[in-house]
Amino acid sequence: MRLYAVVAAGGFRRFATYRTATAAGVFTNTVFGFVLAYTYIALWDERPQLGGYDMSQALTYVWIGQALLAACAMMGGGFEDELMERIRTGDIAVDLYRPADLQLWWLAGDVGRAAFQLLGRGVVPMLVGALAFDLALPGSPWIWPAFLLSVLLGIVVSFAVRFLVALSAFWLLDGAGAAQMSWLLGLFFSGMLLPLPLFPGLLGEVARILPWSSLLQIPADVFLGKYSGWELLEAYAFQGAWAVALLLAGRLLQSVATRRVVVQGG
């Protein structure tokens, strides 16, 4: 486990070196947060308590989304492009023969990346939002660790989805299309544009059971105190179940891909 802790620390340091990109990301998240915030204000002025959120909660949801956008890689920007390029060039064969688990290696690096993005690109927009608007901040200190645990589970789910997408490059000539489809689905079904309770009928029911709801909707509701007691445990169980299922699917696909590389190499 020490090896993967070192990999995670390396992922954190790697993204910490991109100071200009981080500053640009903070600026972009903040500006987009204001655009969404004023859009939500207009919408909630017409429909108070829409989706079960009051105005303050809706605005808080906006800024939580901006804080988690890069950390949960809802629009990509994680490891997947690099992994697909290594598959395309054949360098993945070297990775598969290393005395380290491929999935855990990339997971550790992505957790390090997400930790930096949460601190580097998430904190400042959230602070700006709290200064500019009346946000519904937690009244209990216990909500903060509950929220961070939900965020961690969301990061793992996000990784697992993107790992599957990256491994598709073993069978596709170019995995860029699959990656783009993945982040479009993530952007929509995570609740980044609108909270999932606002989705009508069957679409809303389906959206809430898809894995992408673990990236933003569930952590945001934990932050807003929508879950408590058994409901909070059920929310964690939902995120954890998707994380385990997707990681196992990724491990199965990795095993198939490994056999393919071994056969071709032989």
Helices and strands as residue ranges (DSSP letters): H 2-16, H 19-46, G 50-52, H 55-68, H 80-89, H 92-97, H 102-117, I 118-122, H 123-132, H 143-167, G 168-170, H 176-189, G 196-198, H 201-209, G 211-214, H 217-223, H 230-265
